[in-house]
Structure formats: structure tokens, C-alpha cells
Amino acid sequence: TTEVLIKDPYLKLADDIQRYSKKFIGTRYLRGGKAAKGFDCSGFVIYVFAKFGFKLGACSTELAKLGYDVPPTAALPGDLIFFKRGTSPKSGISHVGIVLESKETGLKFIHSASSKGVSISYLHENYYTTHFVGVRRVIDSLKDF
């Protein structure tokens, strides 16, 4: 039941992180931005997680080294989702977002996109499907429950 899930400290923290992240929808994209006046992708993720006491890396490639891989179908709110610049396997990680939910309809995430600022997107959108790298669970590897 939902009541039991909310009592789980991990799920409560993950839910709090994704709810807090939604407060910034519409915040403009700002290259190198790390504050509510404007965010780049990693600045947004680092800012949101800092609210809950997490100290993360400085850029998306550093964030991609945290935690451990999980398949997109098993993603939970608060997991990080990563994308590469190009479609070549050699392309490096260049973008990060926070998973909001993963359902049969697809994986939904929030991120600071250069075109839209902080917004919600879906993994099944063409651009994200072709640039997808993976999902990493970081909360439980950075905090003891």
C-alpha cells in the first residue's frame, strides 16, 4: 500500500527530492548556472540534492561516477539519468536529469535543458532515446538508511 511505501525512508527522501525539483519548472537555463536564477543541467541536479544534504560532483561526467547502474524499467524517483552529446558510442556524457517516475508509459525526468530551462521530458522522446546513456541510483550509496 502507499502508506507503507511512504514510511520507507529511502522512498520518502526520493519523493521529497522529486517534489522539490518540480518547484523550479520554468527556471531559465544558464550555462554554468548553479542557483535558482538559472541552472545548467548539473547545476540543477547539484542544487536540488544539496537541499537534502548531499554533496555531489561538479559536472555531469562526475555525477555519472556516483552510485550504481539500474535499468530504466527499475528507475525510481531521485535516480539520475544521463545522456551523451552525440550518437556515437564514443560520445561523452553531457547531460543529466532527475528521474520523476518510471511507468509503462515511459520514464519521466526533470532537467535543465538549454532550449527550455527546467522542464519535464520523457525518455521515449526521439532526442533522448538516441542520446540515452543510463540511469544511476545515487541516494542509497551516499546516505545510510
C-alpha positions, -999 to 999 in steps of 0.1 A, spaced: 0 0 0 10 36 -5 11 42 33 38 15 37 58 30 8 58 65 23 72 51 56 102 37 38 129 64 45 145 59 11 113 63 -8 102 93 13 135 111 6 133 102 -31 98 116 -32 108 148 -14 137 153 -39 114 149 -69 87 172 -54 113 199 -46 128 197 -81 94 205 -96 94 239 -78 119 251 -103 100 243 -135 103 273 -158 136 285 -143 158 296 -172 188 277 -185 221 294 -177 254 279 -187 274 273 -156 243 282 -135 241 267 -100 214 288 -84 176 295 -87 182 325 -110 194 300 -137 207 264 -139 227 243 -163 219 206 -161 244 196 -135 239 228 -115 202 220 -112 208 184 -100 235 195 -75 213 224 -62 183 201 -57 203 174 -39 222 199 -18 189 209 -2 188 174 13 224 174 25 240 157 -5 274 169 -19 276 158 -55 303 163 -82 307 195 -102 296 183 -136 276 156 -154 306 133 -160 315 134 -123 278 127 -113 279 97 -137 306 81 -115 283 81 -84 261 53 -73 253 23 -95 235 14 -127 199 5 -127 178 -4 -158 153 23 -169 124 0 -162 135 -2 -125 143 35 -121 129 53 -90 122 89 -83 155 106 -74 177 84 -97 199 103 -121 195 99 -159 224 106 -182 227 115 -219 256 119 -243 264 147 -267 264 127 -299 250 94 -310 284 77 -314 293 52 -286 325 73 -280 304 104 -272 309 115 -236 282 123 -211 270 158 -215 236 160 -198 219 148 -166 184 149 -151 165 136 -121 140 107 -126 105 116 -116 88 82 -124 91 51 -145 58 36 -156 46 15 -185 41 48 -204 78 56 -201 104 72 -179 97 108 -170 125 131 -158 132 167 -149 162 186 -161 175 220 -171 176 219 -209 194 246 -229 162 251 -250 136 252 -223 152 257 -189 139 234 -161 113 212 -176 99 177 -177 108 153 -206 103 116 -214 129 91 -223 108 80 -253 112 114 -270 133 109 -300 163 131 -290 166 114 -256 162 79 -269 191 83 -293 213 101 -267 205 79 -237 234 66 -216 219 51 -185 203 56 -151 222 56 -118 209 52 -83 228 75 -60 207 82 -29 214 50 -11 250 49 -20 255 84 -5 233 81 26 228 53 51 192 43 58 
